[in-house]
């Protein structure tokens, strides 16, 4: 039997003002990974300051689709639509 996990799309604010979007089934641990340099390549060179958005989805597939959608948006559209607190 397969375990059921919720998946999350998150957006991080990085020290240079850039935004990083990713997915995880454990966003707190994943943020700690990013902060310690064990996260994605991008966040090793663009240090994350804080998580500014978190959206829960029912499956990994849904989370991946939502991540792709958000990554296709401009920075301003992300701020406007998701009402990000930057």
C-alpha positions in Angstrom: 0.0 0.0 0.0 1.3 3.4 -0.9 1.6 6.1 1.7 -0.5 9.3 1.2 1.4 12.6 1.3 0.2 16.1 0.7 2.5 18.1 -1.5 3.2 21.8 -1.4 4.3 24.4 -3.8 6.3 27.1 -2.1 8.0 30.3 -3.0 11.1 31.6 -1.3 12.4 35.2 -1.2 16.1 35.2 -1.7 18.7 37.7 -0.4 19.0 39.3 -3.8 15.3 39.9 -4.1 14.7 37.0 -6.5 12.0 34.4 -6.0 12.5 30.7 -6.1 9.5 28.3 -6.6 9.7 24.6 -5.7 7.6 21.7 -4.4 8.0 19.4 -1.4 6.0 17.0 0.8 7.7 18.5 3.8 8.2 22.2 3.2 9.8 23.0 6.6 12.5 20.5 6.1 13.0 21.6 2.5 13.4 25.2 3.6 16.0 24.1 6.1 17.8 22.3 3.3 17.8 25.4 1.1 19.1 27.5 4.0 21.9 25.1 4.7 23.0 24.9 1.0 21.6 21.4 0.5 18.6 22.6 -1.5 18.6 23.3 -5.2 21.5 24.7 -7.2 19.8 28.1 -7.5 19.4 28.6 -3.7 23.1 27.8 -3.1 24.0 31.0 -4.9 20.8 33.0 -4.1 20.5 32.5 -0.3 16.9 32.2 0.8 15.6 34.6 3.5 12.1 33.3 4.1 9.2 31.4 2.6 6.6 33.8 1.4 4.1 31.5 -0.2 2.8 27.9 0.6 0.0 26.1 -1.3 -1.1 22.6 -0.4 -2.1 20.2 -3.2 -3.4 16.6 -3.0 -0.8 14.9 -5.2 2.7 15.3 -6.5 1.4 15.5 -10.0 -0.9 18.5 -9.1 2.0 20.1 -7.3 4.3 19.7 -10.3 1.7 21.2 -12.6 1.1 24.1 -10.3 4.9 24.7 -9.9 5.3 24.8 -13.7 2.3 27.2 -14.0 3.8 29.6 -11.4 7.3 29.4 -12.8 5.9 30.6 -16.1 4.6 33.8 -14.6 6.5 37.1 -14.4 7.7 38.3 -11.0 5.0 40.9 -11.0 2.2 38.4 -11.8 3.4 36.2 -9.0 3.2 39.2 -6.6 -0.2 40.3 -7.9 -2.0 37.0 -8.2 -0.5 35.3 -5.1 -0.5 38.5 -3.0 3.1 37.8 -2.0 4.4 39.8 1.0 7.8 41.0 -0.1 
